[in-house]
Amino acid sequence: MKDELLYCPLGGAGEIGMNMNLYGYGQPENHKWIIVDVGITFADDSIPGIDLILPDTGFIEGRKDNLLGIVLTHAHEDHIGAISYVWPKLKCNIYATPFTATLVIEKFKEKKIDITNYLQIVKLGSSFQLGPFNIEYINLTHSILEPNGLKISTSIGNILHTGDWKCDPEPLVGKNLDSKRLIEIGKEGVVSMICDSTNIFNMGRSGSEGDVRKSLIKIIERQKKRVVVTSFASNVARMETIFYCAKKTGRQISLVGRSMQRIYKAARQCGYLSEVIEPLDPRDTKNISREKIIYLCTGSQGEPMGAMNRISNYIHPDVNIEAGDTVIFSSKIIPGNEKKLYKLHNQLVRDGIEVISEENEFVHVSGHPNRDELKEMYEWIKPRSIIPVHGEQRHMLEHIDFAKKMKIPYPIKVENGDIVRFSKDTTPEVFDKAPYGKIYLDGNIGVEEEAKSIKERKNLSANGFLNVVIIINSRQNTHEPAIINQKGLPIKDLEQFNFNMQDQINKSLKTFSLNNIKQEENIVETLKILCRRHTKEITGKKPLTNINLVRI
């Protein structure tokens, strides 16, 4: 049998976020594997109590004896956020460039795991061998430091895994995109390009951080009072721009929020931001006049615990704003966040604070390629096949159409779990399906989508909770009327509601022999149905109901 090269996404195909990719090589049933990226996505309000969602790694856990390592492209949460949760199940080496490695170490420190012996720091632009895979890091540009594409080479041929990227002619911080090496790789021949699809609907080019800087300096120069800027903490180029604007306008700067502080320290540790002015601790800024300070803070998406939300609600311990100040949202409004962001904007405007965002000024550029940049990458690489990832279904279908227009011989649409096979003699194709899914991080425990705890919490959120305690004395009679407690139910006359339910419970109990312990299960189930039915008649809700029989 001939060797084959496999590709399988476990996350990030059909969604934006939770990126996790598998590559396998060798004889069927005996492949050697690598993982590229282990990301998270963030839950929305439809899943109460859940913040983080991870890819289900069961498929690769079953093959961990043949797993050679985890290779990370860059340090965004949707590419590394799950690593400290997933790694303990795999315990393999992790490969990353210095900035990404610094943030990975911090993640493991939070879990009290010493990852030192497993973390291999890879020099920018270098390559290394992992079994049958030769992996080369290619310098790209994106909205974070040290974004990398991966040239993954085997005897079958070369794969270019782009990760997240754009063509930024002036990234400000970090290396420029290595177009020369990309052109060379294209000439060497590329079996397939696994490519970012986020901005496939956007014409033209995504824009440059250099242009954002020119715009922001003009905006900040005209401000007369306090300036608060909120942006993605991971965008070090934008951070450096705010430092630059502070210095140019004669202002001090203070970083607000743990993520902003963590990214700043990681960048400095890796040799970046060495020329910027020294930031002030927020606690030391209270006596600085309004026209002499800029705050750069977290919470650009209106996150409830983000610094910007606490500042706007006047509950931040160190930062205050007042009428005449300006808040600049130097970030994209991510789809799904509009409601909470517009609520935040409206609150600020109502309080006399000027709000500047991408809707009324040029304050942000995307970190992903628009169509002209994609066209350029296609012309450099000239892949035999293309597999769109990092997009929803609509993005990936549009990317397939784009690839056809670019005359790519084999555009392949995949979904999470699809296994694509490449070999020297056959056409690349989806030929099998791996188990895949999502794991919800419920507190400290990972649970499946259909977990009982999730279903119960959704029920609680939608219908409320009813708890009934029935005390049975030694003579096998009810000692008192049932004790009824409820949460989250729209009851106007609570006393009447409880009286009527107690009456129905007593009538139902008379049909049972209370001294027969074997009947308790039937009693509980009957009362549960009765209480839910009664509550539905009064409130229209069928609450999660708990019946307790207590014998004294």
TIZA-519925 format. One record per residue (C-alpha): x, y, z; residue in one letter. Coordinates in Angstrom, 1 decimal. Each point is the difference from the previous one (the first is absolute). Layout:
<pavos>
(pavo (X; Y; Z); A)
...
</pavos>
This chain:
<pavos>
(pavo (0.0; 0.0; 0.0); M)
(pavo (1.2; 3.5; -0.8); K)
(pavo (0.4; 2.8; 2.5); D)
(pavo (-2.8; 2.6; 0.2); E)
(pavo (-0.3; 3.5; 1.4); L)
(pavo (-3.2; 0.9; 1.9); L)
(pavo (-1.5; 3.3; 1.2); Y)
(pavo (-2.9; 0.2; 2.5); C)
(pavo (-1.4; 3.1; 1.7); P)
(pavo (-1.5; -0.6; 3.4); L)
(pavo (-1.0; 3.7; 0.4); G)
(pavo (0.0; 3.1; -2.2); G)
(pavo (-1.6; -1.4; -3.1); A)
(pavo (-3.5; 1.4; -0.2); G)
(pavo (0.6; 2.5; 2.8); E)
(pavo (2.3; 2.8; 0.9); I)
(pavo (1.9; -1.0; 3.1); G)
(pavo (1.0; -3.3; 1.8); M)
(pavo (2.6; -0.8; -2.6); N)
(pavo (1.5; -3.4; 0.2); M)
(pavo (1.6; -1.9; -2.9); N)
(pavo (1.4; -3.5; -0.3); L)
(pavo (2.6; -1.2; -2.5); Y)
(pavo (0.7; -3.7; -0.4); G)
(pavo (2.6; -1.8; -2.1); Y)
(pavo (1.0; -3.6; -0.7); G)
(pavo (-1.7; -3.4; -0.6); Q)
(pavo (-3.7; -0.3; 0.5); P)
(pavo (-0.8; -0.9; 3.6); E)
(pavo (3.5; 1.0; 1.1); N)
(pavo (0.2; 3.7; -0.6); H)
(pavo (2.3; 2.4; 1.9); K)
(pavo (-1.8; 3.1; 1.0); W)
(pavo (0.6; 3.7; 0.8); I)
(pavo (-2.5; 2.6; 1.3); I)
(pavo (0.0; 3.5; -1.3); V)
(pavo (-1.6; 2.5; 2.5); D)
(pavo (-2.3; -0.8; 2.9); V)
(pavo (-2.4; 2.9; 0.3); G)
(pavo (-3.2; 0.9; 1.8); I)
(pavo (-3.2; 1.9; -0.9); T)
(pavo (-2.1; 2.0; 2.3); F)
(pavo (-3.5; -0.9; 1.0); A)
(pavo (-3.0; 2.3; -0.5); D)
(pavo (-3.0; 0.7; 2.3); D)
(pavo (-1.8; -3.1; -1.3); S)
(pavo (2.2; -2.2; 2.2); I)
(pavo (-0.3; 1.4; 3.5); P)
(pavo (3.0; -0.5; 2.3); G)
(pavo (2.4; -0.9; -2.8); I)
(pavo (2.8; 2.3; -1.2); D)
(pavo (2.4; -2.2; -1.9); L)
(pavo (-0.6; -2.7; -2.6); I)
(pavo (2.8; -2.4; -1.0); L)
(pavo (0.3; -2.5; -2.9); P)
(pavo (-0.7; -3.7; 0.9); D)
(pavo (3.4; -1.7; -0.2); T)
(pavo (-1.2; -3.6; 0.4); G)
(pavo (1.1; -1.0; -3.5); F)
(pavo (3.7; 1.0; 0.5); I)
(pavo (0.0; -1.1; 3.7); E)
(pavo (-0.6; -3.5; -1.3); G)
(pavo (3.2; 0.4; -2.2); R)
(pavo (2.2; 1.9; 2.5); K)
(pavo (2.7; -2.8; -0.2); D)
(pavo (0.5; 1.1; -3.6); N)
(pavo (-0.3; 3.8; 0.8); L)
(pavo (3.3; 1.8; -0.7); L)
(pavo (-0.9; 3.4; 1.3); G)
(pavo (-2.1; 3.1; 0.0); I)
(pavo (1.1; 2.9; -2.3); V)
(pavo (-1.4; 3.5; 0.6); L)
(pavo (-0.3; 2.6; -2.7); T)
(pavo (-0.6; 3.1; 2.3); H)
(pavo (-1.3; 1.0; 3.4); A)
(pavo (-3.6; 1.0; -0.6); H)
(pavo (-2.5; -1.8; 2.4); E)
(pavo (-1.8; -1.7; -2.9); D)
(pavo (3.3; -1.7; -0.8); H)
(pavo (1.6; -0.6; 3.4); I)
(pavo (-2.7; 0.5; 2.6); G)
(pavo (-0.8; -3.7; 0.6); A)
(pavo (3.6; -1.2; 0.3); I)
(pavo (0.2; -0.2; 3.8); S)
(pavo (-3.3; -1.9; 0.0); Y)
(pavo (0.9; -2.4; -2.8); V)
(pavo (3.7; -0.6; 0.6); W)
(pavo (-0.4; -2.1; 3.2); P)
(pavo (-1.9; -2.6; -2.0); K)
(pavo (2.8; -0.2; -2.6); L)
(pavo (3.3; 1.0; 1.7); K)
(pavo (2.0; 0.6; -3.1); C)
(pavo (2.5; 2.7; -1.0); N)
(pavo (-1.3; 3.4; -1.0); I)
(pavo (1.8; 2.2; -2.6); Y)
(pavo (-0.4; 3.7; -0.1); A)
(pavo (1.9; 3.2; -0.8); T)
(pavo (1.2; 2.2; 2.9); P)
(pavo (-3.0; 2.3; 0.5); F)
(pavo (-2.6; -2.8; -0.3); T)
(pavo (2.1; -2.2; 2.3); A)
(pavo (0.1; 2.8; 2.7); T)
(pavo (-3.8; 0.1; 0.0); L)
(pavo (-0.3; -3.8; 0.0); V)
(pavo (2.3; -0.2; 3.1); I)
(pavo (-2.4; 2.5; 1.8); E)
(pavo (-3.0; -2.2; -0.8); K)
(pavo (1.7; -3.0; 1.5); F)
(pavo (1.1; 1.9; 3.1); K)
(pavo (-3.7; 0.8; 0.6); E)
(pavo (-0.6; -3.8; 0.1); K)
(pavo (3.1; -0.5; 2.2); K)
(pavo (1.6; -2.1; -2.8); I)
(pavo (3.7; 0.3; -0.8); D)
(pavo (0.1; -0.3; -3.7); I)
(pavo (3.7; 0.8; -0.4); T)
(pavo (1.2; -3.5; -1.0); N)
(pavo (-2.6; -0.3; -2.7); Y)
(pavo (0.1; 3.5; -1.5); L)
(pavo (2.3; 0.4; -3.0); Q)
(pavo (0.6; 3.6; -1.0); I)
(pavo (0.5; 0.3; -3.7); V)
(pavo (2.0; 2.9; -1.5); K)
(pavo (-2.0; 2.2; -2.5); L)
(pavo (0.4; -1.2; -3.5); G)
(pavo (1.6; -3.3; 0.9); S)
(pavo (-0.9; -3.6; -0.5); S)
(pavo (0.1; -3.3; 1.8); F)
(pavo (-0.7; -3.7; -0.5); Q)
(pavo (-2.9; -1.9; 1.7); L)
(pavo (0.2; -3.6; -1.2); G)
(pavo (-1.0; 0.0; -3.6); P)
(pavo (-1.0; 3.7; 0.1); F)
(pavo (2.4; 2.8; -0.7); N)
(pavo (-1.6; 3.2; 1.3); I)
(pavo (1.1; 3.5; -1.0); E)
(pavo (-1.3; 3.1; 1.7); Y)
(pavo (-0.7; 2.8; -2.6); I)
(pavo (-0.2; 3.6; 1.2); N)
(pavo (-3.4; 1.6; -0.7); L)
(pavo (-1.9; 3.1; 1.2); T)
(pavo (-3.2; 0.0; 2.1); H)
(pavo (-1.4; 1.9; 3.0); S)
(pavo (2.4; -1.6; 2.5); I)
(pavo (3.7; -0.5; 0.3); L)
(pavo (1.8; -2.9; -1.7); E)
(pavo (-2.8; -1.4; -2.2); P)
(pavo (1.3; -2.9; -2.0); N)
(pavo (-1.0; -2.1; -3.0); G)
(pavo (1.2; -3.6; 0.0); L)
(pavo (1.6; -1.8; -2.9); K)
(pavo (-0.6; -3.7; 0.9); I)
(pavo (2.1; -2.2; -2.2); S)
(pavo (-0.2; -3.8; -0.5); T)
(pavo (1.0; -2.4; -2.8); S)
(pavo (-3.5; 0.5; -1.4); I)
(pavo (0.7; 3.8; -0.4); G)
(pavo (-0.4; 3.3; 1.7); N)
(pavo (-3.0; 1.4; 1.9); I)
(pavo (-0.2; 3.8; 0.7); L)
(pavo (-2.1; 0.5; 3.2); H)
(pavo (-0.5; 3.8; 0.0); T)
(pavo (-1.4; 0.5; 3.5); G)
(pavo (-1.3; 3.5; 0.4); D)
(pavo (1.6; 2.6; -2.2); W)
(pavo (-0.3; 3.1; -2.2); K)
(pavo (2.4; 2.0; -2.2); C)
(pavo (0.9; 3.0; 2.1); D)
(pavo (2.7; 2.2; -1.7); P)
(pavo (0.5; 1.9; 3.3); E)
(pavo (-0.7; -2.3; 3.0); P)
(pavo (2.0; 2.4; 2.3); L)
(pavo (1.1; -2.7; 2.5); V)
(pavo (1.5; -3.4; -0.9); G)
(pavo (1.2; -1.3; -3.4); K)
(pavo (-1.5; 0.6; -3.4); N)
(pavo (-1.8; -2.7; -1.9); L)
(pavo (2.7; -2.2; -1.8); D)
(pavo (-1.4; 0.2; -3.5); S)
(pavo (3.4; -1.1; -1.5); K)
(pavo (-0.1; -3.3; 1.9); R)
(pavo (-3.7; -0.5; -0.9); L)
(pavo (0.8; 0.4; -3.7); I)
(pavo (2.9; -2.5; 0.4); E)
(pavo (-2.4; -2.5; 1.7); I)
(pavo (-2.4; 0.5; -2.9); G)
(pavo (2.7; -0.9; -2.5); K)
(pavo (0.9; -3.1; 2.1); E)
(pavo (-3.6; -1.2; -0.5); G)
(pavo (-2.9; -0.1; 2.5); V)
(pavo (-2.3; -2.9; 0.3); V)
(pavo (-2.6; 2.0; 1.9); S)
(pavo (-0.4; 3.3; 1.8); M)
(pavo (-2.2; 0.1; 3.1); I)
(pavo (-1.0; 3.6; 0.1); C)
(pavo (-1.7; 2.7; 2.1); D)
(pavo (-3.5; 0.9; -1.3); S)
(pavo (-1.1; 2.7; 2.4); T)
(pavo (-0.1; 3.0; -2.3); N)
(pavo (-0.9; -1.9; -3.3); I)
(pavo (-3.0; 2.3; -0.5); F)
(pavo (2.1; 3.2; 0.3); N)
(pavo (1.3; 1.6; -3.2); M)
(pavo (3.3; 1.8; -0.3); G)
(pavo (2.6; -0.2; 2.8); R)
(pavo (-0.4; -0.1; 3.7); S)
(pavo (2.2; 3.0; 0.8); G)
(pavo (3.1; 0.7; 2.0); S)
(pavo (0.8; 0.7; 3.6); E)
(pavo (2.2; 2.9; -1.3); G)
(pavo (-3.1; 1.7; -1.4); D)
(pavo (-2.0; -0.6; 3.3); V)
(pavo (2.9; 1.8; 1.8); R)
(pavo (-0.2; 3.0; -2.2); K)
(pavo (-3.8; 0.3; 0.5); S)
(pavo (0.2; -0.5; 3.8); L)
(pavo (2.6; 2.6; 0.6); I)
(pavo (-2.3; 2.6; -1.8); K)
(pavo (-3.0; -1.1; 2.1); I)
(pavo (1.9; 0.2; 3.3); I)
(pavo (1.7; 3.3; -0.8); E)
(pavo (-3.4; 1.7; -0.1); R)
(pavo (-1.2; -1.3; 3.3); Q)
(pavo (0.0; 2.5; 2.8); K)
(pavo (-0.8; -2.2; 3.0); K)
(pavo (0.6; -3.6; 1.2); R)
(pavo (0.4; -2.7; -2.7); V)
(pavo (-0.8; -3.6; 0.6); V)
(pavo (0.8; -2.5; -2.8); V)
(pavo (-1.2; -3.5; 0.0); T)
(pavo (1.4; -2.7; -2.3); S)
(pavo (0.8; -3.7; -0.2); F)
(pavo (2.8; -0.5; 2.5); A)
(pavo (1.8; -2.4; -2.3); S)
(pavo (0.5; 2.7; -2.7); N)
(pavo (3.5; 1.1; 1.0); V)
(pavo (0.3; 2.3; -3.1); A)
(pavo (-3.1; 1.9; 1.1); R)
(pavo (1.3; 0.1; 3.5); M)
(pavo (3.3; 1.4; -1.3); E)
(pavo (-2.0; 2.6; -2.0); T)
(pavo (-1.8; 1.2; 3.1); I)
(pavo (3.4; 0.4; 1.8); F)
(pavo (1.2; 2.0; -3.0); Y)
(pavo (-3.1; 2.2; 0.0); C)
(pavo (0.4; 0.7; 3.7); A)
(pavo (3.6; 1.1; -0.4); K)
(pavo (-0.8; 2.1; -3.1); K)
(pavo (-2.9; 1.8; 1.8); T)
(pavo (1.9; 0.5; 3.3); G)
(pavo (-2.1; -2.4; 2.0); R)
(pavo (0.8; -2.8; 2.5); Q)
(pavo (-1.4; -3.4; -0.7); I)
(pavo (-1.4; -2.7; 2.3); S)
(pavo (-0.9; -3.6; -0.8); L)
(pavo (-3.3; -1.2; 1.6); V)
(pavo (-1.1; -3.6; 0.2); G)
(pavo (1.9; -3.2; 0.7); R)
(pavo (0.2; -1.1; -3.7); S)
(pavo (1.5; 3.3; -1.0); M)
(pavo (2.6; -0.2; 2.7); Q)
(pavo (0.8; -3.6; -0.8); R)
(pavo (0.5; 0.6; -3.8); I)
(pavo (2.1; 3.1; 0.7); Y)
(pavo (2.3; -2.0; 2.3); K)
(pavo (0.2; -2.9; -2.4); A)
(pavo (0.9; 2.3; -2.9); A)
(pavo (2.7; 1.7; 2.0); R)
(pavo (1.4; -3.3; 1.1); Q)
(pavo (0.4; -1.0; -3.6); C)
(pavo (1.8; 3.2; -1.0); G)
(pavo (-3.0; 2.0; -1.4); Y)
(pavo (-1.2; 3.5; 1.2); L)
(pavo (3.5; 0.8; 1.1); S)
(pavo (-0.2; 3.7; -1.1); E)
(pavo (-3.4; 1.0; 1.4); V)
(pavo (-0.5; 2.3; 3.0); I)
(pavo (-0.5; -1.7; 3.4); E)
(pavo (-3.7; -0.6; 0.8); P)
(pavo (-1.4; 1.1; 3.4); L)
(pavo (-1.8; -2.2; 2.4); D)
(pavo (-3.7; 0.9; -0.1); P)
(pavo (0.1; 0.6; 3.7); R)
(pavo (2.5; 2.8; -0.5); D)
(pavo (-2.0; 2.0; -2.6); T)
(pavo (-2.7; 1.5; 2.2); K)
(pavo (1.8; 3.3; 0.4); N)
(pavo (1.0; 0.5; -3.6); I)
(pavo (-2.1; 2.6; -1.9); S)
(pavo (-2.5; -1.3; -2.5); R)
(pavo (1.7; 1.5; -3.0); E)
(pavo (3.3; -1.8; 0.9); K)
(pavo (-1.0; -3.7; 0.1); I)
(pavo (-1.0; -2.8; -2.4); I)
(pavo (-1.4; -3.3; 1.4); Y)
(pavo (0.4; -3.1; -2.2); L)
(pavo (-2.4; -2.6; 1.4); C)
(pavo (-1.6; -3.4; -0.6); T)
(pavo (-3.7; -0.5; -0.7); G)
(pavo (-0.3; 1.1; -3.6); S)
(pavo (-2.9; -2.4; -0.6); Q)
(pavo (-2.0; 1.2; 3.0); G)
(pavo (1.0; -3.1; 2.1); E)
(pavo (-1.7; 0.3; 3.4); P)
(pavo (3.3; -0.4; 1.9); M)
(pavo (2.1; 2.0; -2.5); G)
(pavo (1.6; 3.2; 1.3); A)
(pavo (-2.1; 2.2; -2.4); M)
(pavo (-3.3; -1.3; 1.3); N)
(pavo (1.1; 0.7; 3.6); R)
(pavo (1.3; 3.4; -0.9); I)
(pavo (-3.3; 0.9; -1.8); S)
(pavo (-2.0; -1.1; 3.0); N)
(pavo (2.1; 2.1; 2.4); Y)
(pavo (1.1; -3.0; 2.0); I)
(pavo (3.6; -0.3; -1.0); H)
(pavo (2.2; 0.6; 3.1); P)
(pavo (2.7; 2.1; -1.8); D)
(pavo (-1.5; 1.5; -3.2); V)
(pavo (-2.7; 2.6; -0.2); N)
(pavo (-1.6; 1.7; -3.0); I)
(pavo (-2.3; 3.0; -0.3); E)
(pavo (-1.8; 2.2; -2.5); A)
(pavo (2.4; 1.4; -2.6); G)
(pavo (2.3; -3.0; 0.0); D)
(pavo (0.4; -2.3; -3.1); T)
(pavo (-0.2; -3.7; -0.3); V)
(pavo (1.5; -1.6; -3.2); I)
(pavo (-1.0; -3.6; -0.8); F)
(pavo (3.0; -0.9; -2.2); S)
(pavo (-1.3; -3.4; -1.0); S)
(pavo (-2.5; -1.8; -2.2); K)
(pavo (-3.5; -0.5; 1.3); I)
(pavo (-0.1; -3.8; -0.1); I)
(pavo (-3.3; -1.4; -1.2); P)
(pavo (-2.1; -1.0; 2.9); G)
(pavo (1.4; 2.7; 2.3); N)
(pavo (-2.1; 2.9; -1.5); E)
(pavo (-2.7; 0.1; 2.6); K)
(pavo (2.3; 0.3; 3.1); K)
(pavo (2.4; 2.3; -1.8); L)
(pavo (-2.7; 2.4; -1.2); Y)
(pavo (-1.4; 0.0; 3.6); K)
(pavo (3.4; 1.0; 1.2); L)
(pavo (0.4; 2.7; -2.7); H)
(pavo (-3.5; 1.4; 0.8); N)
(pavo (0.8; 0.2; 3.7); Q)
(pavo (3.3; 1.9; -0.7); L)
(pavo (-1.7; 2.4; -2.4); V)
(pavo (-2.8; 0.7; 2.5); R)
(pavo (2.6; 0.9; 2.6); D)
(pavo (1.5; 2.6; -2.3); G)
(pavo (3.0; -2.1; -1.1); I)
(pavo (1.0; 0.0; -3.7); E)
(pavo (0.1; -3.5; -1.5); V)
(pavo (2.3; -0.7; -3.0); I)
(pavo (-0.2; -3.4; -1.7); S)
(pavo (0.5; -1.6; -3.4); E)
(pavo (-3.5; 1.3; -0.8); E)
(pavo (1.0; 3.6; -0.1); N)
(pavo (3.8; 0.1; -0.3); E)
(pavo (2.9; -2.0; -1.4); F)
(pavo (1.2; -1.7; 3.2); V)
(pavo (0.5; -3.7; -0.9); H)
(pavo (1.1; -2.4; -2.7); V)
(pavo (-0.6; -3.7; -0.1); S)
(pavo (2.7; -2.6; 0.5); G)
(pavo (-1.4; -2.3; -2.8); H)
(pavo (0.4; 0.2; -3.8); P)
(pavo (-2.5; 1.6; -2.3); N)
(pavo (-0.4; -1.3; -3.5); R)
(pavo (2.9; 1.9; -1.6); D)
(pavo (2.4; -1.5; 2.6); E)
(pavo (-1.5; -3.5; -0.5); L)
(pavo (0.6; 0.4; -3.7); K)
(pavo (3.6; 1.0; 0.6); E)
(pavo (0.6; -3.0; 2.2); M)
(pavo (-1.6; -2.3; -2.6); Y)
(pavo (2.3; 1.4; -2.6); E)
(pavo (3.1; -0.6; 2.2); W)
(pavo (-0.9; -3.5; 1.1); I)
(pavo (-1.9; -1.4; -3.0); K)
(pavo (-1.3; -3.0; 2.0); P)
(pavo (-1.3; -3.2; -1.6); R)
(pavo (-2.9; 0.1; 2.5); S)
(pavo (-1.5; 2.4; 2.5); I)
(pavo (-1.8; -0.7; 3.2); I)
(pavo (-1.8; 3.0; 1.5); P)
(pavo (-0.1; 0.2; 3.8); V)
(pavo (-0.5; 2.7; 2.7); H)
(pavo (-3.4; 0.9; -1.2); G)
(pavo (-3.7; -0.8; 0.3); E)
(pavo (-1.7; -2.0; -2.7); Q)
(pavo (-0.8; 3.1; -2.1); R)
(pavo (3.7; 1.1; 0.1); H)
(pavo (1.3; -3.4; -1.0); M)
(pavo (-2.5; -0.4; -2.9); L)
(pavo (0.9; 3.4; -1.3); E)
(pavo (3.7; -0.9; 0.4); H)
(pavo (-0.5; -3.1; -2.1); I)
(pavo (-1.6; 2.1; -2.8); D)
(pavo (2.9; 2.4; 0.3); F)
(pavo (2.5; -2.9; -0.4); A)
(pavo (-1.8; -1.2; -3.1); K)
(pavo (0.3; 3.5; -1.5); K)
(pavo (3.7; -0.2; 0.8); M)
(pavo (0.2; -3.2; -2.0); K)
(pavo (1.0; -2.2; 3.0); I)
(pavo (-0.4; -3.7; -1.3); P)
(pavo (-1.4; -1.5; 3.2); Y)
(pavo (-1.9; 2.4; 2.4); P)
(pavo (-1.2; -2.2; 3.0); I)
(pavo (-2.7; 1.1; 2.4); K)
(pavo (0.3; -1.6; 3.4); V)
(pavo (-1.8; 0.0; 3.3); E)
(pavo (1.3; -0.9; 3.4); N)
(pavo (0.8; -3.7; 0.2); G)
(pavo (0.5; -0.4; -3.8); D)
(pavo (3.2; -1.9; -0.9); I)
(pavo (1.7; 1.0; -3.2); V)
(pavo (2.5; -2.4; -1.6); R)
(pavo (2.9; 1.0; -2.2); F)
(pavo (2.2; -2.4; -1.9); S)
(pavo (2.3; 0.1; -3.0); K)
(pavo (-2.3; -1.9; -2.3); D)
(pavo (-3.5; 1.0; 0.9); T)
(pavo (-2.2; 3.2; 0.0); T)
(pavo (-0.3; 1.5; 3.5); P)
(pavo (-3.3; -0.8; 1.6); E)
(pavo (-2.1; -0.2; 3.2); V)
(pavo (-0.1; -3.7; 0.6); F)
(pavo (-0.9; -0.5; 3.6); D)
(pavo (-1.4; 1.7; 3.1); K)
(pavo (1.6; 0.3; 3.5); A)
(pavo (-2.1; 0.4; 3.2); P)
(pavo (-0.1; 3.7; 0.9); Y)
(pavo (-2.0; 2.4; 2.1); G)
(pavo (0.1; 2.7; 2.6); K)
(pavo (0.9; -0.2; 3.7); I)
(pavo (-1.5; 2.7; 2.2); Y)
(pavo (2.2; 1.1; 2.9); L)
(pavo (-2.5; -0.1; 2.8); D)
(pavo (1.9; 1.5; 3.0); G)
(pavo (3.2; -2.1; 0.0); N)
(pavo (-1.6; -3.0; -1.7); I)
(pavo (-0.3; -0.7; -3.7); G)
(pavo (-3.5; -1.4; -0.9); V)
(pavo (-1.6; -1.0; -3.3); E)
(pavo (-2.6; 2.1; -1.7); E)
(pavo (-2.8; -2.2; 1.1); E)
(pavo (1.2; -0.2; 3.6); A)
(pavo (-2.7; -0.2; 2.7); K)
(pavo (1.5; 3.1; 1.8); S)
(pavo (-0.4; 2.1; -3.2); I)
(pavo (-3.6; -1.2; -0.7); K)
(pavo (-1.0; 0.7; 3.6); E)
(pavo (1.6; 3.5; 0.0); R)
(pavo (-1.8; 0.9; -3.3); K)
(pavo (-3.2; -1.2; 1.6); N)
(pavo (0.7; 2.1; 3.1); L)
(pavo (0.7; 3.0; -2.1); S)
(pavo (-3.2; -0.3; -2.0); A)
(pavo (-2.5; -1.4; 2.6); N)
(pavo (1.3; 0.6; 3.5); G)
(pavo (0.3; -2.4; 2.9); F)
(pavo (-2.5; -1.5; 2.5); L)
(pavo (1.1; -1.9; 3.2); N)
(pavo (-2.6; -1.8; 2.1); V)
(pavo (0.8; -1.6; 3.4); V)
(pavo (-2.6; -2.4; 1.6); I)
(pavo (0.7; -1.0; 3.6); I)
(pavo (-1.4; -3.4; 1.0); I)
(pavo (-0.2; -0.7; 3.7); N)
(pavo (0.4; -3.3; 1.9); S)
(pavo (-3.7; -0.7; -0.2); R)
(pavo (0.4; 0.1; -3.8); Q)
(pavo (-2.0; 3.2; -0.4); N)
(pavo (1.1; 3.3; -1.5); T)
(pavo (1.3; 2.1; 2.9); H)
(pavo (-0.6; 3.5; -1.5); E)
(pavo (-1.3; 1.3; -3.3); P)
(pavo (2.6; -0.4; -2.8); A)
(pavo (2.8; 2.6; 0.1); I)
(pavo (0.2; 1.6; -3.4); I)
(pavo (2.8; 2.2; -1.3); N)
(pavo (0.3; 1.3; -3.5); Q)
(pavo (2.5; 2.0; -2.0); K)
(pavo (-0.4; 1.8; -3.3); G)
(pavo (-3.8; -0.4; -0.3); L)
(pavo (-2.4; 2.9; -0.8); P)
(pavo (-2.4; -0.5; 3.0); I)
(pavo (-2.1; 3.0; 1.0); K)
(pavo (-1.8; -1.4; 3.0); D)
(pavo (2.6; -2.3; 1.6); L)
(pavo (-2.1; -0.8; 3.1); E)
(pavo (-3.0; -1.2; -2.1); Q)
(pavo (2.3; -1.9; -2.4); F)
(pavo (1.5; -1.9; 2.9); N)
(pavo (-3.3; -0.6; 1.7); F)
(pavo (-1.6; -1.5; -3.1); N)
(pavo (3.0; -2.2; -0.7); M)
(pavo (0.2; -1.3; 3.6); Q)
(pavo (-3.7; -0.9; -0.3); D)
(pavo (0.6; -2.0; -3.2); Q)
(pavo (3.0; -1.7; 1.5); I)
(pavo (-1.9; -1.1; 3.1); N)
(pavo (-2.8; -1.4; -2.2); K)
(pavo (2.4; -1.9; -2.1); S)
(pavo (1.9; -1.4; 3.1); L)
(pavo (-3.3; -1.5; 1.3); K)
(pavo (0.1; -2.4; -2.9); T)
(pavo (3.3; -1.5; 1.2); F)
(pavo (1.0; -2.0; 2.9); S)
(pavo (2.7; 2.1; 1.6); L)
(pavo (1.4; -2.8; 2.2); N)
(pavo (1.0; -2.0; -3.2); N)
(pavo (3.5; 1.2; -0.8); I)
(pavo (-0.1; -1.9; -3.2); K)
(pavo (-2.6; 2.4; -1.3); Q)
(pavo (2.2; 3.1; 0.5); E)
(pavo (1.2; 0.0; -3.6); E)
(pavo (-3.6; 0.0; -1.3); N)
(pavo (-1.0; 2.7; 2.5); I)
(pavo (2.9; 2.2; -1.1); V)
(pavo (-0.8; -0.4; -3.7); E)
(pavo (-3.7; 0.6; 0.5); T)
(pavo (0.5; 3.1; 2.0); L)
(pavo (2.6; 1.3; -2.4); K)
(pavo (-2.5; -0.2; -2.9); I)
(pavo (-2.8; 1.5; 2.2); L)
(pavo (2.2; 3.0; 1.1); C)
(pavo (1.2; 0.7; -3.5); R)
(pavo (-3.5; -0.2; -1.4); R)
(pavo (-1.4; 2.4; 2.7); H)
(pavo (2.9; 2.5; -0.6); T)
(pavo (-0.6; -0.2; -3.8); K)
(pavo (-3.7; 0.9; 0.5); E)
(pavo (0.8; 3.0; 2.2); I)
(pavo (3.2; 1.3; -1.6); T)
(pavo (0.4; -1.6; -3.4); G)
(pavo (3.3; -1.4; 1.1); K)
(pavo (1.0; -3.7; 0.7); K)
(pavo (2.8; 0.4; 2.5); P)
(pavo (2.8; -2.4; 0.8); L)
(pavo (-1.6; -1.6; 3.1); T)
(pavo (1.5; -1.8; 2.9); N)
(pavo (-2.1; -2.0; 2.5); I)
(pavo (1.5; -1.0; 3.4); N)
(pavo (-1.6; -2.5; 2.4); L)
(pavo (1.4; 0.4; 3.4); V)
(pavo (-0.8; -2.5; 2.7); R)
(pavo (0.3; 1.0; 3.7); I)
</pavos>
